[in-house]
Amino acid sequence: MSKAARRTYMLSVAVGLAVSVAGWVGAQQPTAPAQPPSASAPQDADQDMTSDIELTRASIQLRRQTVVTAVMDLAPKEAEAFWPLYREYRLEMSKVGDRVAKLLVQYAEQYDTLTDAQAANILKEWLNVERAKTSVKSKYVSQFQKILPARKVMRFFQADNKLDAVLSAQLASVVPLAR
């Protein structure tokens, strides 16, 4: 596999996973089917990568939602209150995920020529992203506690953290260490 092909693969998988690590707003909403690739043009590679990323995000979100549904054991009234708040939470987390995706694109573009200054900036932004994730989670703990018993809120965030850990491990396996 050529260096460019490897980087494109790494980037599409990493961005797809990164964005979904923080979430995707499509909870309980069907996703549009992927469009088949058209005739070759310079934009086709970018469109294919975007399509791949969206399919990866949609697939992960569906699996994520299935796990959350299974572990939450919500009563009908609880589910009625939970799912809209869950979608709101995932929307905010997707904004953080967009920052991760942007950071990974930046890293992939600079990978072969990464300077210490660029590495320091990427690291600084990564730490800011981690703080943003914690901030969103902190905000939503109290909101979920208004509609669910504390044990169910804890269960939700445990499941959410486990899903994030699995996705983070997958992301770590495809993103190369800085040289």
Secondary structure, 3 states (H helix, E strand, C coil): CCHHHHHHHHHHHHHHHHHHHHCCCCCCCCCCCCCCCCCCCHHHHHHHHHHHHHHHHHHHHHHHHHHHHHHHCCCHHHHHHHHHHHHHHHHHHHHHHHHHHHHHHHHHHHHHHCCHHHHHHHHHHHHHHHHHHHHHHHHHHHHHHCCCCHHHHHHHHHHHHHHHHHHHHHHHHHCCCCC
